[in-house]
Amino acid sequence: MTVRLVDVRPRAAYAAGHLPGAVHLDPETDLSAQTSDPSTGGRHPLPSSDRLEEVFSHAGIDSETFVLALDGGTGWAARCWWLLRHLGHDAAGTFDLGGYSGPLTMEEPDVPPARFRGRERRGDLISAEEILARLDDPELTLLDARSAERWRGDVEPLDPVAGRIPGARSAPFDAPLPHGASTGGDLAVYCGSGVTACVVAQRLVLAGRPDVRLYPGSFSEWCRRGGYPIEKGPE
């Protein structure tokens, strides 16, 4: 099995210096679909399977490749991990370059394209409609990966409305999982736009919850849907 380093930081950060041999995937154009309407899919909609197959093939990834996705602590590496897993490719991990002090290069590797073929995993997504229908269902645990301040509705720097999906527990992506988060019935995660939620999803998978589901539209979709309830304040 070959190893492919995939740097998913913004292009400027990659160009300024990256790990030798690392290829670049742009978080906004390769790991997200483009949208003019965040009420359908959120601010970072999931790309189609066909688009992801093209992206991963161009990065030199096939079924025999172990992918190590690299970011600067933003959550995009976990997003790459989740997208690969969504297409049936489990041979992947993540690494935060934030504390890395080793050698870097500005030279881009010449990587021959591969043939990536995905098979979408079933049951790893949850929709806004299902969440809305199950707001009072004690069997569904919903985790919010945004900061505690955004979860409470104290601030909202990116979306037009502050608050959270009613009943969601706070589980910031840059903090340990809250007590009991990996136990119970159905489990789903969201954030602002479906990126940092993947960090929490990855931790839950590693904690023994491979059935965790992602709400890809996340709060950026939810808060733009007329009539969808929003909760604020402490739990």
C-alpha positions as CSV (number, residue, x, y, z in Angstrom):
1,M,0.0,0.0,0.0
2,T,1.3,3.4,-0.9
3,V,1.0,6.5,1.3
4,R,-0.3,9.8,-0.1
5,L,0.1,13.0,1.8
6,V,-2.7,15.4,1.0
7,D,-2.5,19.0,2.2
8,V,-5.9,20.6,2.4
9,R,-4.9,24.0,3.7
10,P,-5.6,27.1,1.5
11,R,-3.5,27.3,-1.6
12,A,-1.4,30.2,-0.3
13,A,-0.4,28.3,2.8
14,Y,0.5,25.2,0.8
15,A,2.5,27.3,-1.6
16,A,4.4,29.0,1.3
17,G,5.7,25.6,2.4
18,H,4.4,22.0,2.7
19,L,5.7,18.6,3.6
20,P,7.8,17.0,0.9
21,G,5.7,14.9,-1.4
22,A,2.4,16.4,-0.3
23,V,-0.2,17.1,-3.0
24,H,-2.7,19.9,-2.6
25,L,-6.5,19.7,-2.5
26,D,-8.3,23.0,-2.2
27,P,-10.9,23.0,0.7
28,E,-13.3,25.3,-1.0
29,T,-13.3,23.9,-4.6
30,D,-12.2,20.3,-4.2
31,L,-13.7,19.3,-0.9
32,S,-16.9,21.4,-1.2
33,A,-19.5,22.0,-3.9
34,Q,-20.2,25.5,-5.0
35,T,-23.5,27.0,-3.9
36,S,-25.5,30.3,-4.2
37,D,-28.2,29.0,-1.8
38,P,-26.9,27.8,1.6
39,S,-30.5,26.9,2.6
40,T,-29.9,23.8,0.5
41,G,-26.7,22.0,1.6
42,G,-25.2,24.8,3.8
43,R,-22.2,26.9,3.1
44,H,-20.0,24.0,2.2
45,P,-22.2,21.4,0.4
46,L,-20.9,17.9,-0.2
47,P,-19.5,17.4,-3.7
48,S,-21.0,14.8,-5.8
49,S,-19.5,11.3,-5.8
50,D,-18.5,11.8,-9.5
51,R,-16.7,15.0,-8.6
52,L,-14.9,13.4,-5.6
53,E,-13.8,10.5,-7.7
54,E,-12.2,13.0,-10.2
55,V,-10.6,15.0,-7.3
56,F,-9.1,11.9,-5.6
57,S,-8.0,10.3,-8.8
58,H,-6.1,13.5,-9.8
59,A,-4.4,13.5,-6.4
60,G,-3.0,10.0,-7.1
61,I,-5.3,8.1,-4.8
62,D,-6.7,4.6,-5.6
63,S,-7.9,1.7,-3.6
64,E,-4.4,0.7,-2.6
65,T,-3.5,4.2,-1.2
66,F,-3.3,5.2,2.5
67,V,-4.2,8.9,2.7
68,L,-2.9,11.2,5.4
69,A,-4.8,14.4,5.2
70,L,-3.0,17.5,6.6
71,D,-4.3,20.8,7.8
72,G,-3.6,23.6,10.3
73,G,-6.2,22.6,12.9
74,T,-9.1,23.9,10.9
75,G,-11.0,20.6,10.5
76,W,-10.5,20.3,6.8
77,A,-8.3,17.2,7.2
78,A,-11.1,15.5,8.9
79,R,-13.5,16.6,6.2
80,C,-11.2,14.9,3.7
81,W,-11.1,11.8,5.9
82,W,-14.9,11.8,6.1
83,L,-15.4,12.2,2.3
84,L,-13.0,9.3,1.6
85,R,-14.8,7.2,4.2
86,H,-18.2,8.2,2.7
87,L,-17.0,6.8,-0.6
88,G,-15.9,3.5,1.1
89,H,-12.2,4.3,1.4
90,D,-11.3,3.6,5.1
91,A,-7.5,3.8,4.7
92,A,-7.0,7.4,5.8
93,G,-5.9,9.5,8.7
94,T,-5.3,13.1,9.7
95,F,-2.4,15.2,10.9
96,D,-2.4,18.8,12.3
97,L,0.5,20.8,10.9
98,G,0.0,23.5,13.5
99,G,2.8,22.3,15.8
100,Y,5.1,20.9,13.1
101,S,8.6,22.3,13.0
102,G,10.3,19.9,10.5
103,P,11.5,20.5,7.0
104,L,9.1,22.0,4.4
105,T,9.4,22.6,0.7
106,M,7.7,24.8,-1.9
107,E,8.3,22.2,-4.7
108,E,5.1,20.5,-5.9
109,P,5.4,16.8,-6.5
110,D,4.7,15.3,-9.9
111,V,2.1,12.8,-9.0
112,P,0.6,10.6,-11.8
113,P,-3.2,10.4,-11.6
114,A,-4.8,7.2,-10.3
115,R,-8.2,5.6,-10.8
116,F,-10.3,6.2,-7.7
117,R,-13.7,4.5,-7.7
118,G,-16.0,5.0,-4.7
119,R,-18.9,3.2,-3.3
120,E,-21.1,5.5,-1.2
121,R,-21.5,4.3,2.4
122,R,-25.1,4.0,3.4
123,G,-26.5,5.5,6.6
124,D,-23.7,8.0,7.4
125,L,-25.8,11.1,6.6
126,I,-28.8,12.7,8.4
127,S,-31.0,15.3,6.8
128,A,-32.6,18.5,8.1
129,E,-36.0,16.9,7.6
130,E,-35.2,13.9,9.7
131,I,-33.7,16.0,12.5
132,L,-36.8,18.2,12.4
133,A,-39.1,15.2,12.7
134,R,-37.1,13.8,15.6
135,L,-36.5,16.8,17.8
136,D,-38.4,15.2,20.6
137,D,-36.9,11.7,20.0
138,P,-34.8,10.7,23.0
139,E,-33.1,8.0,20.9
140,L,-31.4,10.7,18.8
141,T,-28.3,12.4,20.3
142,L,-27.2,15.5,18.3
143,L,-23.8,17.0,18.9
144,D,-22.8,20.5,17.9
145,A,-19.1,20.9,17.1
146,R,-19.0,24.7,17.1
147,S,-17.7,26.7,20.0
148,A,-19.7,26.9,23.2
149,E,-20.3,30.6,22.6
150,R,-21.9,29.8,19.2
151,W,-23.8,26.9,20.6
152,R,-25.3,29.1,23.3
153,G,-26.1,31.8,20.7
154,D,-23.9,34.4,22.4
155,V,-22.2,35.2,19.0
156,E,-22.6,34.1,15.4
157,P,-19.8,35.4,13.1
158,L,-20.8,33.5,9.9
159,D,-24.5,32.8,9.7
160,P,-27.5,35.2,9.9
161,V,-29.0,33.7,13.0
162,A,-27.4,32.8,16.3
163,G,-28.3,29.7,18.3
164,R,-28.4,25.9,17.9
165,I,-30.7,23.1,16.8
166,P,-33.0,22.4,19.8
167,G,-31.7,19.7,22.0
168,A,-28.2,19.6,20.6
169,R,-25.4,19.0,23.1
170,S,-22.2,21.1,22.9
171,A,-19.2,19.2,21.7
172,P,-16.6,21.7,20.4
173,F,-14.3,20.2,17.9
174,D,-11.2,21.6,19.6
175,A,-12.1,20.0,23.0
176,P,-12.4,16.4,24.2
177,L,-15.7,14.6,23.6
178,P,-18.2,15.4,26.3
179,H,-18.9,12.7,28.8
180,G,-21.2,10.0,27.5
181,A,-21.1,11.3,23.9
182,S,-20.2,7.9,22.4
183,T,-23.0,6.0,24.1
184,G,-26.7,5.8,23.6
185,G,-28.9,5.3,20.6
186,D,-28.7,7.2,17.3
187,L,-25.8,9.7,17.1
188,A,-25.4,12.6,14.7
189,V,-23.0,15.6,14.5
190,Y,-23.2,19.0,12.9
191,C,-21.3,22.3,13.0
192,G,-21.6,25.5,11.0
193,S,-21.2,24.1,7.5
194,G,-20.2,20.4,7.9
195,V,-16.5,20.8,8.3
196,T,-15.4,20.7,11.9
197,A,-18.3,18.3,12.6
198,C,-16.1,15.8,10.8
199,V,-13.4,16.1,13.6
200,V,-16.0,15.0,16.1
201,A,-17.2,12.3,13.8
202,Q,-13.7,10.9,13.4
203,R,-13.2,10.8,17.2
204,L,-16.5,9.0,17.6
205,V,-15.6,6.4,15.0
206,L,-12.3,5.9,16.8
207,A,-14.2,5.6,20.1
208,G,-16.3,2.8,18.7
209,R,-19.2,4.5,17.1
210,P,-18.8,3.8,13.3
211,D,-22.6,4.4,13.0
212,V,-22.3,8.2,13.7
213,R,-24.0,10.3,11.1
214,L,-23.1,13.7,9.7
215,Y,-25.6,16.5,9.0
216,P,-23.7,18.0,6.1
217,G,-25.8,21.2,5.7
218,S,-25.4,21.9,9.5
219,F,-26.5,25.1,11.1
220,S,-25.8,27.2,8.0
221,E,-28.6,25.3,6.3
222,W,-30.8,24.9,9.3
223,C,-30.9,28.6,10.3
224,R,-31.9,29.6,6.7
225,R,-34.9,27.4,6.5
226,G,-38.1,29.2,7.4
227,G,-40.0,27.8,10.3
228,Y,-37.1,25.6,11.6
229,P,-36.8,26.2,15.4
230,I,-33.7,27.6,17.0
231,E,-32.7,27.3,20.7
232,K,-30.4,29.7,22.7
233,G,-29.0,29.9,26.1
234,P,-27.5,27.3,28.5
235,E,-28.6,23.6,28.2
